Amino acid sequence: MNASPTFSVLTAAQCRALLASQHVGRMAFTFRDRVDIEPVHYVYRDGWIWGRTQHGTKVNILAHHPWVAFQVDHVEALFSWRSVVVRGRMEFPDPDGSVQEQERYAAGVEAIRSLIPEAFSEHDPTPDRDLIFMLPTEELAGRAASTGRS
């Protein structure tokens, strides 16, 4: 007999643990009557989601509409998964801006290099992605499903 699934809410600590354990998430953003969602690599560190992207349509939209939803999942089976959604205002620290902006940019580069050591070097596998983004994780929510089986 199959066990019925149980759905639960993740604690803030469980949400942060899931964010730290994964490195690919999806960023949803809106413009006028359209919602878009894109996969992105990221690093969770010190209460922030750090990632990188390149100049283009998404960045142009986010410059004017910086509010996003960011989702990360860990799926093992149909009724064995955990999911976190972070909502917040996307920021792009300026490497040539104020001292605080430069420090944030450097922190982002360091975070990305913890995932891709060659990032921002001559051996960078994605050299066009020269923009750092950061998203605070103050507003997060998580859910999980399980069947109670190990």
CORNOR-V524433 format. One line per field, one symbol per residue. ss: DSSP state (H for helix, E for strand, L for the rest). phi: phi as a letter, one per 30 degrees, with the letter a starting at -180 (. if undefined). burial: I if it has 24 or more other ideal C-beta (glycine too) atoms within 12 Angstrom, else O. A space follows every 50 residues. Layout:
ss = ???
phi = ???
burial = ???
//
This chain:
ss = LLLLLEEEEELHHHHHHHHHHLLEEEEEEEELLEEEEEEEEEEEELLEEE EEELLLHHHHHHHHLLEEEEEEEEEEELLEEEEEEEEEEEELLLLLLLHH HHHHHHHHHHHHHHHLLLLLLLLLLLLLLLEEEEEELLEEEEEEEELLLL
phi = .ddddccbcddeddddddeddcbbbbccbbahcbcbbbdbdabcahibcc ababdleedddddcbddbcbbbbbccaecbabbbbcclcdbbdcdcdded ddddddddedddddcbedeibdcddbdddcccbbbdcdcbbbbbbacicd
burial = OOOOOOOOOIOOOOIIOIIIOIIOIIIIIOOOOOOOOIOIIIIIIOOIII IIIOOOOIIOIIOOOIOIIIIIIIOOOOOOIIIIIIOIIIIIIOOOOOOO OOOIIOIIIOIIOOIIOOIIOOOOOOOOIIIIIIIIIOOIIIIIIOOOOO
//
